[in-house]
Amino acid sequence: MRYILVVFILAAFISLAIGSEKSAMPEHPVIRPYPGSVLAKNMSKHYSFASYDFIVLNPAIGRDTKKM
């Protein structure tokens, strides 16, 4: 009887750990967060693909231009 209770409690803890892990945002497969850092869920978004515009100096005209 005692072993059944221990197994039941362990199963409950494991299911809670798995359930909370699924709700977290996925990590990047290559770029890992710093140890001890916490993801700010209100400021973070996960995209499968996205492009960004960068402003760089164009030496031919001497002005800033956008690059994708």
C-alpha positions, 0 to 999 in steps of 0.5 A: 500500500505504501509503494502505491502511494509513493508511485501515485505522488511521483506520477502527479509531480511528473505530470505537473512538470510536463504540463508546465513545460509545454506552456513555456515558449520554445527555445531556439535550437541553436541560440540558448539563453544566458544561464539564470536568465528568465524569458519576459513573456510580455515582451517576447514573441516566437516566429518561425520566420521573420525579416528585419530592416537594418539601417546602414551607412551607404558609402557611395551616397554618404547617407543611411539606407535600409537593408533587409 
